[in-house]
Amino acid sequence: MTRVWKWNRPVTVREVLEDLQQERSIAYTTVMTVLDNLHQKGWVRREAEGRAYRYEAVSTRAAYSAALMNDAWSQSDNPAAALVAFFGMMSEEQRRALRDAVHIVQGPEEGPEQGEGGGETRVTPDAAHEKRVEKPAEASGEKQGEKPGQNPDSGPGGTGR
């Protein structure tokens, strides 16, 4: 994908091959197979040009990275704990970039500073060790008479969503 993004235009197997061969020895069929696999997975589109194809990225590198992170995160048995661990691995520069991104997504009118805040997630003091993050209502057990940790949709009579 890096080579396809590099040109920011449709590329042939031959172009990618010649670029890669500047760094290492690689076979034409290997590049062709990888680009075909990327096409089958939906990461590149291709158009026939004579007897060859021209391949073009379907998404940006940023969108691709976001999809990979989302996929990894959604496979966690405790997504909130996975985020806490991930954020703990970040450098200060990465955390600043994350804060900037959150502000962009939230927009200027949203967030706890403007009076919202009942729904934000907080990390309990033991969350780093227990790998557990609680919602404020879950921690207090006060939300509509629920017991802490109870999901109304998964119990008897729930929708099971």
N, C-alpha and C positions, 0 to 999 in steps of 0.2 A: 504494500500500500504506500509505503514511503516514496517509492520511485514514481508511482502514479501521481501522488500529490505534488511531487517535486516539479513536474512540468505544468500542472494545472491546465491540462488539455488532454484530449484523447491520445493515447500512445499505443505503439505496436509492441508485440513481444520482442521484436528485433531491437527496438530502442531501449527497452528495459534491459535486455540481455547485454547490449554493448555498454550500458552504464554500469551494470553489475560487474562485468568482466574487467573493468578498470581496477577493481578491488580484489577480485578472486576469480578462480576458474569455475564456470558454471555452464551447464548444458542448456541449449535452446529448449529442449523438451521439459526441463525442470521449470523454467520460467513460464512456459506455455501451460503446464499443469497447474502451477500456483495461480496464474491469472484466471484459468478456467474454474478452479475451486472458488476463487473470490467472486467470480460471476455467479456461480451456482448458489453461493451464500447470500447474494444480493448486495455485496459491497462495491461491485463495479458493474457498469453496463457495457455492452459491446455492440459495435456495428461492423458489418462485413465491409471490407475494402479489398476488392479483388479476391485473392485466395486467403487473405489474412483478416484479422479483426483489429479494430482500434478499441482500446479499453479506456474507460473514463470513470473516475470515482463517483459514486452515488452521493456521498456525503463528505463533509469537510473532515479534516483530521480531528478537530475539536468535538464534532458530533460523534465520530467513531470512538474516541476516548470516553466520552460520556456514556455511550451505549455499553462499552465494556465495563465501566465502573458500575453502572446500574445493574447489569447482569450479575456481576459478582456480588453486589450488595443484596440483590433480591434473593439470592440463593442461601443467604445466611439464615440460621435458625433464630438469630437474635439481631436483626438489622441495626437497632439502636446501639448495641454493644459493639457491633462491627464498625459503626461510624466513630464511636468514641476511640476505639483502637486505631483506626485510620487517622483521625485527627491528631492522635498522640504521636504518630510517625512523621507528621508534617514539620517542615522547617517554619520558622517565624514568617519568612517571606511567603510560603505557601498558605499559611493561616491568614495573612493579610489579603492574599488573592481570594481566598474562600470568603472572608468577610465582605469584600467588595462584590463578589458574585451574589452573595445572599442579598445584599442591599439592592442590586440591580433587579433580581427576581422579585423581591418584595415590593419594590417601588417606594416612592417617598411617603405615601400615605399609610403604610402598614407597619406593623411591628409593635413590640411592647412599649416603645417610647411614646406612642400615640394613644395609649390607653388600652390596647389589646394586650392580652397576656394570659388569659385564662386557658388557652389551648397550647401554649408552648410546652415543649418537652424539657424536663430538667433531669440532670444526672444526680442520683442520690449519692450520699457520701461513700457508700460501699459499692457503687456501680463499677468502678474501675476493677475491683477485685471480684465481684459477683457477676460481672458482665450483664448487668441489668440496668435499664433506664425506665423510669416511671413517669407517667403523666401525673399532673397534680391531683386530679380526681382519683386516680388509681391509688396513689399513696395515702390519701385520706379515707378512701372508701365511701365518699359522700355522694358520688354521682348517681342520681336517681335510685338510691337505695341499693346500689350494687355493692357486693363484697369486693375488696381489693383484688385486682387481677381477673375478675369475672368478666366474660364477654357475653352480653345478652344474646347475640346472634348464634352462639355455638352451643348453648345449653338446650335442655328439653324445651320444645316449643319454639326455639329460635329458627331462623332461616338457614343457618349453617353456612352463611356466605364466607 
